[in-house]
Amino acid sequence: MTHTQLAEHYVQLSDNPNKIVSLVNALPNEKCAILSASHAANDNIKDTLKQIRPDYNLDNITWLVYNQSSGWRDKTLFRDMHVYIHNSVLDDMSINHAKAINDVYGKVNPNKF
């Protein structure tokens, strides 16, 4: 198992629906944004939100996807709202961080040069 595969394995082990419930319960009754790793994750959050907090105004939420071409930065810049980060983004960051550390500081791959 490589260092990146191990990080992915850790993420899979900690995948838990209670994380979405915690996110939904933390949302304020005011304008905010949710940043997730995919549109499918946003749909899952919406479904959970409708079940747990049926009176919540979905118009309060700006739905964002964390990738380079999604424009999430422009949609949050200079806005007076908090950005709630879904665990899928934090998981991706952890995996990418493990890879980046090893790319810079890990064992040198002789095929790199």
N, C-alpha and C positions, 0 to 999 in steps of 0.2 A: 504494500500500500504506500503510495507516495504521500508527501506532506500535504498536497492539495486534496487528495482523496481522503486523507484522514480528517481534514477540516470539513469536507463535505459530509463525511460520516458523522461527525459531531453534530452538524446542523440537522441531519436526518434524525438522530437520536433525540434531539430536543424539540422536534416538530410537535407542537401540541396545540389543539384547538383553544385551549384556555388563553393563549396569547392573543387571539383575536377578540375573545370576550373581554380581556383586560383593556385592549385598545378601545373597543366600543364603549366600555364603561367610563373610560377616561375622557372621552370627547366632551368638550364644553358645549353649552347651548348658545354658541356664537360662531362667527366665521372662523374656519380653520381649514387646514389642508391635510390630506393623508397621502403620504408618499409610499408606494409599494413597488414591488419588482415587476408587476405585470397587470394588465387589464383584468385578467382572470382573478388575481388576488383582490383587486378592488371590488369585483363582483361578489366575491365571497364575503368581503367585509360588509358590503351593502346588505346582503342577505341576512347576515348575523345581526346587523344593526336593526333591520326591520323586525326581526324576531324579538330581540332583547329590549329595544327602545322604540316601540312602534310609533310613539308620538314625536320622535326626533325629526327635525326639519332637515331633510337631506340637502336642501339648497344651501345650508350652511357650509357644506364641504366642497372644497376644490379637490378633485381627484387627480392625482399625479402618478406618473410612472417613472421610475428611476432608470433612465437610460440616456445616452448622449443626445439623441435626436428628439426627445419628447418635449423639450422646452420647459421642463419643470422649474428650472432656475428663473426664467422670465416670468413665470406664473406666480412666483412667490416673492420676487424682488420688490422691495418697498411696499409690501402689503402689510397691513396691521393685523396679522393673524399668526397663530402658532402652527408649526408643521409637525404632525404626528407621524412617526416613522414606523411602518409595518415591519414585523420581524423578518420578512423575506428580504428586505433591503439590508437590514443589519446582518443577516446570515450571509448574503452575497458579499458584503463588505468584509466580513471575517474570512471568508474563503479567499477573496482577492488579496487581502492583507497577508495571509499565510503564504500565498504564491509570491507576492512582491518581496517579502522578507527573504524568502529562499532565492529568488532571482538575483537579489543584490548581495546577500550575505551567506547564502548556502553554498554547498559544495559546487565547485566549478565543473561544469560539463565540458569535456574536451571538444565536443562537437559544436560548441557555441562559436568557436573562433576559427 
